[in-house]
């Protein structure tokens, strides 16, 4: 499933340093996209890096990661998935 909606990235907005990995939660976290809780034992993505000289670390639940992977294959801005899904598909996350 693809979408031609704008995901917030323009030329030159990419990170200077970026790393992502899937991990199993040892404690409860909050998804940066939908705001739902990532419970202990669930798998989630943790992404960290440097953008515009600022260090970041974001956690994304497996559902939002899947949606983001399907819709925002050209790049994305953390925290913008709810708006992208609403504008592109006309539905609300959580």
N, CA, C and O atoms as a printed pandas DataFrame, in Angstrom:
     atom_number atom_name residue_name chain_id  residue_number  x_coord  y_coord  z_coord
0              1         N          UNK        A               1    0.844   -1.169    0.000
1              2        CA          UNK        A               1    0.000    0.000    0.000
2              3         C          UNK        A               1    0.888    1.229    0.000
3              4         O          UNK        A               1    1.696    1.394    0.914
4              5         N          UNK        A               2    0.769    2.070   -0.963
5              6        CA          UNK        A               2    1.564    3.278   -1.039
6              7         C          UNK        A               2    0.680    4.503   -1.048
7              8         O          UNK        A               2   -0.531    4.415   -1.252
8              9         N          UNK        A               3    1.289    5.623   -0.828
9             10        CA          UNK        A               3    0.541    6.869   -0.771
10            11         C          UNK        A               3    1.450    7.978   -1.270
11            12         O          UNK        A               3    2.648    7.972   -0.985
12            13         N          UNK        A               4    0.911    8.906   -1.993
13            14        CA          UNK        A               4    1.733    9.993   -2.513
14            15         C          UNK        A               4    1.702   11.209   -1.593
15            16         O          UNK        A               4    2.119   12.295   -1.994
16            17         N          UNK        A               5    1.218   11.044   -0.377
17            18        CA          UNK        A               5    1.144   12.167    0.553
18            19         C          UNK        A               5    2.525   12.614    1.006
19            20         O          UNK        A               5    3.465   11.821    1.064
20            21         N          UNK        A               6    2.629   13.865    1.317
21            22        CA          UNK        A               6    3.868   14.466    1.808
22            23         C          UNK        A               6    4.119   14.011    3.235
23            24         O          UNK        A               6    3.230   14.120    4.080
24            25         N          UNK        A               7    5.302   13.506    3.520
25            26        CA          UNK        A               7    5.629   13.001    4.848
26            27         C          UNK        A               7    6.566   13.922    5.608
27            28         O          UNK        A               7    7.135   13.511    6.619
28            29         N          UNK        A               8    6.740   15.123    5.163
29            30        CA          UNK        A               8    7.475   16.114    5.924
30            31         C          UNK        A               8    8.951   16.236    5.618
31            32         O          UNK        A               8    9.634   17.020    6.277
32            33         N          UNK        A               9    9.473   15.509    4.661
33            34        CA          UNK        A               9   10.896   15.571    4.354
34            35         C          UNK        A               9   11.101   16.290    3.024
35            36         O          UNK        A               9   10.438   15.989    2.031
36            37         N          UNK        A              10   12.012   17.227    3.023
37            38        CA          UNK        A              10   12.387   17.900    1.781
38            39         C          UNK        A              10   13.872   17.676    1.563
39            40         O          UNK        A              10   14.568   17.206    2.463
40            41         N          UNK        A              11   14.354   17.999    0.404
41            42        CA          UNK        A              11   15.783   17.838    0.112
42            43         C          UNK        A              11   16.617   18.539    1.178
43            44         O          UNK        A              11   16.352   19.690    1.524
44            45         N          UNK        A              12   17.620   17.845    1.693
45            46        CA          UNK        A              12   18.511   18.429    2.679
46            47         C          UNK        A              12   18.068   18.258    4.108
47            48         O          UNK        A              12   18.795   18.663    5.015
48            49         N          UNK        A              13   16.888   17.667    4.361
49            50        CA          UNK        A              13   16.386   17.494    5.722
50            51         C          UNK        A              13   16.815   16.179    6.354
51            52         O          UNK        A              13   16.319   15.831    7.426
52            53         N          UNK        A              14   17.706   15.452    5.737
53            54        CA          UNK        A              14   18.072   14.140    6.256
54            55         C          UNK        A              14   19.091   14.264    7.383
55            56         O          UNK        A              14   19.803   15.264    7.475
56            57         N          UNK        A              15   19.158   13.262    8.226
57            58        CA          UNK        A              15   20.026   13.252    9.405
58            59         C          UNK        A              15   21.493   13.104    9.020
59            60         O          UNK        A              15   21.832   12.465    8.024
60            61         N          UNK        A              16   22.352   13.711    9.835
61            62        CA          UNK        A              16   23.787   13.537    9.641
62            63         C          UNK        A              16   24.229   12.161   10.139
63            64         O          UNK        A              16   25.175   11.573    9.614
64            65         N          UNK        A              17   23.535   11.658   11.154
65            66        CA          UNK        A              17   23.829   10.357   11.742
66            67         C          UNK        A              17   22.499    9.722   12.102
67            68         O          UNK        A              17   21.634   10.381   12.679
68            69         N          UNK        A              18   22.321    8.437   11.764
69            70        CA          UNK        A              18   21.030    7.789   12.028
70            71         C          UNK        A              18   21.236    6.300   12.240
71            72         O          UNK        A              18   21.960    5.650   11.486
72            73         N          UNK        A              19   20.592    5.762   13.275
73            74        CA          UNK        A              19   20.636    4.335   13.567
74            75         C          UNK        A              19   19.265    3.914   14.080
75            76         O          UNK        A              19   18.664    4.601   14.906
76            77         N          UNK        A              20   18.777    2.782   13.586
77            78        CA          UNK        A              20   17.506    2.254   14.090
78            79         C          UNK        A              20   17.657    0.769   14.332
79            80         O          UNK        A              20   18.410    0.082   13.641
80            81         N          UNK        A              21   16.921    0.278   15.334
81            82        CA          UNK        A              21   16.922   -1.151   15.611
82            83         C          UNK        A              21   15.627   -1.534   16.292
83            84         O          UNK        A              21   14.971   -0.710   16.929
84            85         N          UNK        A              22   15.272   -2.796   16.148
85            86        CA          UNK        A              22   14.101   -3.351   16.823
86            87         C          UNK        A              22   14.558   -3.962   18.137
87            88         O          UNK        A              22   15.531   -4.715   18.183
88            89         N          UNK        A              23   13.844   -3.628   19.200
89            90        CA          UNK        A              23   14.175   -4.141   20.528
90            91         C          UNK        A              23   12.907   -4.584   21.236
91            92         O          UNK        A              23   11.801   -4.203   20.850
92            93         N          UNK        A              24   13.074   -5.387   22.269
93            94        CA          UNK        A              24   11.954   -5.812   23.099
94            95         C          UNK        A              24   11.937   -4.940   24.347
95            96         O          UNK        A              24   12.959   -4.781   25.014
96            97         N          UNK        A              25   10.785   -4.382   24.658
97            98        CA          UNK        A              25   10.664   -3.455   25.784
98            99         C          UNK        A              25   10.895   -4.159   27.116
99           100         O          UNK        A              25   10.293   -5.194   27.401
100          101         N          UNK        A              26   11.774   -3.581   27.920
101          102        CA          UNK        A              26   12.014   -4.076   29.273
102          103         C          UNK        A              26   11.151   -3.328   30.273
103          104         O          UNK        A              26   10.965   -3.773   31.406
104          105         N          UNK        A              27   10.623   -2.184   29.842
105          106        CA          UNK        A              27    9.697   -1.395   30.652
106          107         C          UNK        A              27    8.734   -0.696   29.698
107          108         O          UNK        A              27    8.892   -0.801   28.481
108          109         N          UNK        A              28    7.758    0.001   30.218
109          110        CA          UNK        A              28    6.774    0.699   29.396
110          111         C          UNK        A              28    7.376    1.960   28.792
111          112         O          UNK        A              28    8.081    2.711   29.465
112          113         N          UNK        A              29    7.089    2.181   27.507
113          114        CA          UNK        A              29    7.515    3.374   26.776
114          115         C          UNK        A              29    6.290    3.968   26.096
115          116         O          UNK        A              29    5.213    3.372   26.112
116          117         N          UNK        A              30    6.457    5.137   25.504
117          118        CA          UNK        A              30    5.384    5.792   24.759
118          119         C          UNK        A              30    5.813    5.956   23.309
119          120         O          UNK        A              30    6.919    6.416   23.029
120          121         N          UNK        A              31    4.931    5.576   22.386
121          122        CA          UNK        A              31    5.210    5.712   20.958
122          123         C          UNK        A              31    5.217    7.191   20.574
123          124         O          UNK        A              31    4.314    7.941   20.944
124          125         N          UNK        A              32    6.242    7.601   19.829
125          126        CA          UNK        A              32    6.368    9.000   19.411
126          127         C          UNK        A              32    5.347    9.366   18.337
127          128         O          UNK        A              32    5.128   10.550   18.080
128          129         N          UNK        A              33    4.723    8.383   17.710
129          130        CA          UNK        A              33    3.775    8.648   16.630
130          131         C          UNK        A              33    2.326    8.711   17.117
131          132         O          UNK        A              33    1.639    9.703   16.874
132          133         N          UNK        A              34    1.858    7.670   17.797
133          134        CA          UNK        A              34    0.450    7.613   18.194
134          135         C          UNK        A              34    0.223    7.963   19.660
135          136         O          UNK        A              34   -0.907    8.232   20.067
136          137         N          UNK        A              35    1.288    7.961   20.453
137          138        CA          UNK        A              35    1.161    8.277   21.870
138          139         C          UNK        A              35    0.695    7.113   22.724
139          140         O          UNK        A              35    0.544    7.262   23.936
140          141         N          UNK        A              36    0.464    5.955   22.117
141          142        CA          UNK        A              36    0.035    4.778   22.871
142          143         C          UNK        A              36    1.217    4.178   23.625
143          144         O          UNK        A              36    2.376    4.413   23.281
144          145         N          UNK        A              37    0.908    3.412   24.642
145          146        CA          UNK        A              37    1.938    2.774   25.446
146          147         C          UNK        A              37    2.516    1.559   24.723
147          148         O          UNK        A              37    1.791    0.772   24.114
148          149         N          UNK        A              38    3.830    1.429   24.807
149          150        CA          UNK        A              38    4.541    0.234   24.359
150          151         C          UNK        A              38    4.795   -0.553   25.630
151          152         O          UNK        A              38    5.578   -0.127   26.479
152          153         N          UNK        A              39    4.148   -1.684   25.768
153          154        CA          UNK        A              39    4.203   -2.436   27.026
154          155         C          UNK        A              39    5.416   -3.345   27.099
155          156         O          UNK        A              39    5.995   -3.731   26.083
156          157         N          UNK        A              40    5.781   -3.676   28.325
157          158        CA          UNK        A              40    6.895   -4.580   28.568
158          159         C          UNK        A              40    6.691   -5.866   27.771
159          160         O          UNK        A              40    5.609   -6.455   27.792
160          161         N          UNK        A              41    7.739   -6.296   27.070
161          162        CA          UNK        A              41    7.693   -7.511   26.268
162          163         C          UNK        A              41    7.351   -7.290   24.807
163          164         O          UNK        A              41    7.594   -8.169   23.981
164          165         N          UNK        A              42    6.788   -6.129   24.466
165          166        CA          UNK        A              42    6.452   -5.834   23.072
166          167         C          UNK        A              42    7.693   -5.393   22.306
167          168         O          UNK        A              42    8.608   -4.803   22.880
168          169         N          UNK        A              43    7.718   -5.679   21.018
169          170        CA          UNK        A              43    8.814   -5.243   20.161
170          171         C          UNK        A              43    8.493   -3.855   19.622
171          172         O          UNK        A              43    7.362   -3.574   19.227
172          173         N          UNK        A              44    9.505   -2.991   19.612
173          174        CA          UNK        A              44    9.343   -1.644   19.087
174          175         C          UNK        A              44   10.643   -1.202   18.434
175          176         O          UNK        A              44   11.685   -1.834   18.607
176          177         N          UNK        A              45   10.571   -0.108   17.682
177          178        CA          UNK        A              45   11.754    0.440   17.036
178          179         C          UNK        A              45   12.289    1.586   17.885
179          180         O          UNK        A              45   11.535    2.446   18.339
180          181         N          UNK        A              46   13.588    1.583   18.088
181          182        CA          UNK        A              46   14.245    2.742   18.701
182          183         C          UNK        A              46   15.188    3.314   17.646
183          184         O          UNK        A              46   16.028    2.605   17.091
184          185         N          UNK        A              47   15.031    4.597   17.384
185          186        CA          UNK        A              47   15.855    5.285   16.388
186          187         C          UNK        A              47   16.576    6.429   17.094
187          188         O          UNK        A              47   15.988    7.151   17.899
188          189         N          UNK        A              48   17.837    6.576   16.782
189          190        CA          UNK        A              48   18.605    7.669   17.365
190          191         C          UNK        A              48   19.529    8.235   16.300
191          192         O          UNK        A              48   19.850    7.576   15.311
192          193         N          UNK        A              49   19.940    9.454   16.525
193          194        CA          UNK        A              49   20.836   10.080   15.567
194          195         C          UNK        A              49   21.035   11.549   15.849
195          196         O          UNK        A              49   20.706   12.048   16.925
196          197         N          UNK        A              50   21.580   12.232   14.859
197          198        CA          UNK        A              50   21.830   13.668   14.944
198          199         C          UNK        A              50   21.199   14.316   13.724
199          200         O          UNK        A              50   21.430   13.891   12.592
200          201         N          UNK        A              51   20.397   15.353   13.965
201          202        CA          UNK        A              51   19.770   16.117   12.893
202          203         C          UNK        A              51   19.947   17.598   13.199
203          204         O          UNK        A              51   19.581   18.057   14.281
204          205         N          UNK        A              52   20.495   18.331   12.270
205          206        CA          UNK        A              52   20.786   19.759   12.469
206          207         C          UNK        A              52   21.610   19.992   13.728
207          208         O          UNK        A              52   21.416   20.986   14.428
208          209         N          UNK        A              53   22.525   19.078   14.013
209          210        CA          UNK        A              53   23.407   19.206   15.164
210          211         C          UNK        A              53   22.779   18.849   16.500
211          212         O          UNK        A              53   23.408   19.024   17.543
212          213         N          UNK        A              54   21.538   18.347   16.486
213          214        CA          UNK        A              54   20.828   18.014   17.721
214          215         C          UNK        A              54   20.628   16.501   17.806
215          216         O          UNK        A              54   20.145   15.881   16.858
216          217         N          UNK        A              55   21.003   15.908   18.948
217          218        CA          UNK        A              55   20.840   14.480   19.183
218          219         C          UNK        A              55   19.367   14.167   19.440
219          220         O          UNK        A              55   18.690   14.921   20.138
220          221         N          UNK        A              56   18.864   13.062   18.884
221          222        CA          UNK        A              56   17.491   12.623   19.157
222          223         C          UNK        A              56   17.456   11.122   19.395
223          224         O          UNK        A              56   18.354   10.390   18.980
224          225         N          UNK        A              57   16.403   10.680   20.070
225          226        CA          UNK        A              57   16.137    9.258   20.302
226          227         C          UNK        A              57   14.619    9.114   20.344
227          228         O          UNK        A              57   13.961    9.703   21.202
228          229         N          UNK        A              58   14.063    8.335   19.422
229          230        CA          UNK        A              58   12.610    8.180   19.307
230          231         C          UNK        A              58   12.230    6.704   19.372
231          232         O          UNK        A              58   12.961    5.842   18.883
232          233         N          UNK        A              59   11.086    6.425   19.976
233          234        CA          UNK        A              59   10.574    5.062   20.097
234          235         C          UNK        A              59    9.243    4.969   19.364
235          236         O          UNK        A              59    8.361    5.807   19.557
236          237         N          UNK        A              60    9.099    3.945   18.520
237          238        CA          UNK        A              60    7.905    3.778   17.694
238          239         C          UNK        A              60    7.343    2.375   17.885
239          240         O          UNK        A              60    8.070    1.390   17.761
240          241         N          UNK        A              61    6.045    2.283   18.189
241          242        CA          UNK        A              61    5.405    0.974   18.355
242          243         C          UNK        A              61    5.412    0.224   17.015
243          244         O          UNK        A              61    5.592    0.830   15.959
244          245         N          UNK        A              62    5.218   -1.070   17.070
245          246        CA          UNK        A              62    5.302   -1.893   15.861
246          247         C          UNK        A              62    4.200   -1.561   14.850
247          248         O          UNK        A              62    4.422   -1.661   13.644
248          249         N          UNK        A              63    3.023   -1.170   15.329
249          250        CA          UNK        A              63    1.932   -0.820   14.410
250          251         C          UNK        A              63    2.274    0.451   13.634
251          252         O          UNK        A              63    2.138    0.491   12.411
252          253         N          UNK        A              64    2.716    1.484   14.341
253          254        CA          UNK        A              64    3.067    2.741   13.669
254          255         C          UNK        A              64    4.277    2.558   12.759
255          256         O          UNK        A              64    4.343    3.168   11.692
256          257         N          UNK        A              65    5.220    1.739   13.161
257          258        CA          UNK        A              65    6.384    1.480   12.301
258          259         C          UNK        A              65    5.927    0.870   10.985
259          260         O          UNK        A              65    6.390    1.275    9.918
260          261         N          UNK        A              66    5.031   -0.092   11.052
261          262        CA          UNK        A              66    4.528   -0.742    9.841
262          263         C          UNK        A              66    3.800    0.254    8.939
263          264         O          UNK        A              66    4.012    0.272    7.727
264          265         N          UNK        A              67    2.945    1.080    9.535
265          266        CA          UNK        A              67    2.217    2.086    8.757
266          267         C          UNK        A              67    3.203    3.064    8.127
267          268         O          UNK        A              67    3.091    3.382    6.943
268          269         N          UNK        A              68    4.160    3.538    8.909
269          270        CA          UNK        A              68    5.155    4.488    8.409
270          271         C          UNK        A              68    5.990    3.872    7.289
271          272         O          UNK        A              68    6.269    4.534    6.289
272          273         N          UNK        A              69    6.392    2.607    7.447
273          274        CA          UNK        A              69    7.164    1.927    6.410
274          275         C          UNK        A              69    6.377    1.835    5.101
275          276         O          UNK        A              69    6.944    1.963    4.016
276          277         N          UNK        A              70    5.068    1.611    5.215
277          278        CA          UNK        A              70    4.224    1.476    4.021
278          279         C          UNK        A              70    3.911    2.815    3.355
279          280         O          UNK        A              70    3.842    2.891    2.128
280          281         N          UNK        A              71    3.721    3.873    4.148
281          282        CA          UNK        A              71    3.282    5.154    3.594
282          283         C          UNK        A              71    4.417    6.129    3.309
283          284         O          UNK        A              71    4.338    6.910    2.361
284          285         N          UNK        A              72    5.447    6.091    4.100
285          286        CA          UNK        A              72    6.475    7.144    4.042
286          287         C          UNK        A              72    7.806    6.606    3.553
287          288         O          UNK        A              72    8.844    6.872    4.158
288          289         N          UNK        A              73    7.785    5.864    2.483
289          290        CA          UNK        A              73    8.994    5.230    1.968
290          291         C          UNK        A              73   10.007    6.237    1.450
291          292         O          UNK        A              73   11.164    5.872    1.239
292          293         N          UNK        A              74    9.622    7.479    1.239
293          294        CA          UNK        A              74   10.545    8.503    0.755
294          295         C          UNK        A              74   11.199    9.301    1.865
295          296         O          UNK        A              74   12.007   10.190    1.598
296          297         N          UNK        A              75   10.856    8.993    3.112
297          298        CA          UNK        A              75   11.369    9.729    4.262
298          299         C          UNK        A              75   10.225   10.228    5.122
299          300         O          UNK        A              75    9.075   10.239    4.683
300          301         N          UNK        A              76   10.526   10.639    6.333
301          302        CA          UNK        A              76    9.490   11.072    7.267
302          303         C          UNK        A              76   10.095   11.935    8.356
303          304         O          UNK        A              76   11.314   12.021    8.504
304          305         N          UNK        A              77    9.220   12.567    9.112
305          306        CA          UNK        A              77    9.597   13.330   10.292
306          307         C          UNK        A              77    8.937   12.645   11.477
307          308         O          UNK        A              77    7.726   12.423   11.467
308          309         N          UNK        A              78    9.717   12.307   12.503
309          310        CA          UNK        A              78    9.140   11.665   13.678
310          311         C          UNK        A              78    8.034   12.535   14.262
311          312         O          UNK        A              78    8.167   13.755   14.354
312          313         N          UNK        A              79    6.944   11.888   14.653
313          314        CA          UNK        A              79    5.814   12.579   15.251
314          315         C          UNK        A              79    4.781   13.075   14.266
315          316         O          UNK        A              79    3.771   13.646   14.678
316          317         N          UNK        A              80    5.001   12.875   12.962
317          318        CA          UNK        A              80    4.071   13.401   11.959
318          319         C          UNK        A              80    3.149   12.332   11.364
319          320         O          UNK        A              80    2.316   12.644   10.513
320          321         N          UNK        A              81    3.286   11.088   11.799
321          322        CA          UNK        A              81    2.525   10.005   11.176
322          323         C          UNK        A              81    1.013   10.180   11.323
323          324         O          UNK        A              81    0.265    9.907   10.384
324          325         N          UNK        A              82    0.565   10.628   12.478
325          326        CA          UNK        A              82   -0.879   10.813   12.709
326          327         C          UNK        A              82   -1.459   11.767   11.663
327          328         O          UNK        A              82   -2.522   11.500   11.101
328          329         N          UNK        A              83   -0.778   12.856   11.405
329          330        CA          UNK        A              83   -1.235   13.834   10.413
330          331         C          UNK        A              83   -1.197   13.262    8.996
331          332         O          UNK        A              83   -2.117   13.492    8.211
332          333         N          UNK        A              84   -0.152   12.527    8.669
333          334        CA          UNK        A              84   -0.020   11.927    7.337
334          335         C          UNK        A              84   -1.161   10.942    7.083
335          336         O          UNK        A              84   -1.773   10.959    6.015
336          337         N          UNK        A              85   -1.445   10.088    8.061
337          338        CA          UNK        A              85   -2.521    9.095    7.901
338          339         C          UNK        A              85   -3.871    9.794    7.783
339          340         O          UNK        A              85   -4.702    9.395    6.967
340          341         N          UNK        A              86   -4.100   10.826    8.582
341          342        CA          UNK        A              86   -5.361   11.563    8.508
342          343         C          UNK        A              86   -5.518   12.228    7.146
343          344         O          UNK        A              86   -6.579   12.133    6.528
344          345         N          UNK        A              87   -4.470   12.900    6.673
345          346        CA          UNK        A              87   -4.544   13.609    5.385
346          347         C          UNK        A              87   -4.612   12.664    4.200
347          348         O          UNK        A              87   -5.324   12.934    3.233
348          349         N          UNK        A              88   -3.880   11.556    4.263
349          350        CA          UNK        A              88   -3.770   10.637    3.130
350          351         C          UNK        A              88   -4.936    9.665    3.052
351          352         O          UNK        A              88   -5.521    9.446    1.992
352          353         N          UNK        A              89   -5.262    9.079    4.222
353          354        CA          UNK        A              89   -6.266    8.015    4.234
354          355         C          UNK        A              89   -7.607    8.439    4.837
355          356         O          UNK        A              89   -8.603    7.727    4.707
356          357         N          UNK        A              90   -7.629    9.590    5.492
357          358        CA          UNK        A              90   -8.869   10.079    6.092
358          359         C          UNK        A              90   -9.263    9.347    7.353
359          360         O          UNK        A              90  -10.443    9.331    7.702
360          361         N          UNK        A              91   -8.308    8.735    8.057
361          362        CA          UNK        A              91   -8.623    8.058    9.311
362          363         C          UNK        A              91   -7.713    8.581   10.428
363          364         O          UNK        A              91   -6.633    9.111   10.166
364          365         N          UNK        A              92   -8.162    8.424   11.666
365          366        CA          UNK        A              92   -7.403    8.857   12.823
366          367         C          UNK        A              92   -6.711    7.680   13.482
367          368         O          UNK        A              92   -7.305    6.612   13.634
368          369         N          UNK        A              93   -5.448    7.869   13.877
369          370        CA          UNK        A              93   -4.730    6.858   14.653
370          371         C          UNK        A              93   -5.137    6.988   16.109
371          372         O          UNK        A              93   -5.312    8.097   16.613
372          373         N          UNK        A              94   -5.286    5.864   16.783
373          374        CA          UNK        A              94   -5.652    5.822   18.221
374          375         C          UNK        A              94   -6.750    6.800   18.512
375          376         O          UNK        A              94   -7.191    6.912   19.656
